């Protein structure tokens, strides 16, 4: 989660989300290997958290806000993919992980909807 490749993929998701906000076309995310990587990473992690193979609390402390924000940026695209694939369970573990992160941080007084995946002028920190 903390390699340059992962940060680069999340940066691409952020950049595509900025573009999506302008054009409101979920196809903006299509054909992006970085989007596929981010979705897959968080879906697998969601599965590992659910199964107890990754400590949920530790993950949510360290990466919960990131999982939540990536979900928010990719939510509409993933929902469109579910329809296109006729497969509602697509990326459900990613969605569940984002919900857990939101609840975890809300209980601690933080509203993750007000956070940014990518702080302005700080490309290395995403």
C-alpha positions in Angstrom: 0.0 0.0 0.0 2.9 2.3 0.6 5.0 1.7 -2.5 5.6 4.3 -5.2 3.5 2.1 -7.6 0.6 2.1 -5.2 0.8 5.9 -4.6 1.1 6.5 -8.4 -2.0 4.4 -9.0 -4.0 6.3 -6.3 -2.7 9.6 -7.8 -4.1 8.5 -11.2 -7.5 7.7 -9.6 -7.5 11.2 -8.0 -6.6 12.8 -11.4 -9.3 10.8 -13.2 -11.8 11.8 -10.5 -11.0 15.5 -11.1 -11.7 14.9 -14.8 -14.9 12.9 -13.9 -16.2 15.8 -11.8 -15.9 18.0 -14.8 -17.6 15.7 -17.4 -19.7 13.4 -15.1 -18.9 10.5 -17.4 -18.0 7.3 -15.5 -16.3 6.0 -18.6 -13.5 8.4 -17.6 -12.2 5.6 -15.4 -12.4 2.9 -18.1 -9.3 1.3 -19.5 -7.1 2.6 -16.7 -4.8 -0.1 -15.2 -4.3 2.1 -12.2 -8.1 2.1 -11.5 -8.1 -1.7 -11.8 -5.1 -1.9 -9.4 -6.7 0.4 -6.7 -10.1 -1.4 -6.9 -8.5 -4.9 -6.7 -6.1 -3.9 -3.8 -8.9 -2.6 -1.6 -11.3 -5.4 -2.5 -8.7 -8.1 -1.6 -7.8 -6.2 1.6 -11.5 -6.0 2.4 -11.7 -9.8 2.1 -8.6 -10.2 4.3 -10.0 -7.9 7.0 -13.4 -9.7 6.9 -11.7 -13.1 7.3 -9.5 -11.8 10.2 -6.3 -12.3 8.3 -5.5 -8.6 8.6 -6.2 -6.8 11.9 -9.2 -4.6 11.2 -8.4 -1.9 13.8 -4.8 -1.5 12.8 -5.7 -1.4 9.1 -8.5 1.2 9.7 -6.1 3.4 11.7 -3.4 3.3 9.1 -5.3 3.1 5.8 -9.0 3.5 6.6 -9.2 7.1 5.4 -7.4 6.2 2.2 -9.7 3.2 1.5 -12.8 5.4 2.2 -11.6 8.2 -0.1 -10.7 5.8 -2.9 -14.1 4.2 -2.6 -15.8 7.6 -2.8 -13.8 8.5 -5.9 -14.6 5.2 -7.6 -18.1 4.5 -6.3 -20.0 5.6 -9.4 -17.7 3.8 -11.7 -17.9 0.6 -9.7 -21.7 0.8 -9.6 -21.7 1.2 -13.4 -19.4 -1.8 -13.6 -21.8 -3.9 -11.5 -24.6 -3.1 -13.9 -22.5 -3.7 -17.0 -21.3 -7.1 -15.6 -24.8 -7.9 -14.2 -22.9 -8.8 -10.9 -24.0 -6.9 -7.8 -21.2 -8.4 -5.6 -18.5 -6.8 -7.7 -16.1 -5.0 -5.3 -18.4 -5.5 -2.3 -15.5 -6.1 0.0 -14.0 -2.7 -1.1 -17.3 -1.1 -0.4 -17.6 -2.8 3.0 -14.1 -1.8 3.9 -14.9 1.8 3.1 -18.0 1.7 5.3 -16.0 0.2 8.1 -13.5 3.0 7.8 -16.2 5.6 7.8 -17.8 4.2 10.9 -14.5 3.7 12.7 -13.4 7.3 12.2 -16.9 8.8 12.8 -16.8 7.2 16.3 -13.6 9.1 16.9 -15.0 12.4 15.8 -13.7 12.5 12.2 -15.8 12.9 9.1 -13.9 11.2 6.4 -16.1 12.8 3.7 -14.2 16.1 4.5 -10.8 14.5 3.9 -8.7 14.5 0.7 -7.0 11.5 -0.9 -4.4 13.9 -2.3 -3.4 17.0 -0.3 -2.7 19.9 -2.6 0.9 20.2 -3.6 1.9 17.0 -2.0 2.1 14.2 -4.7 4.3 11.9 -2.7 1.9 11.6 0.3 -1.1 9.9 -1.4 
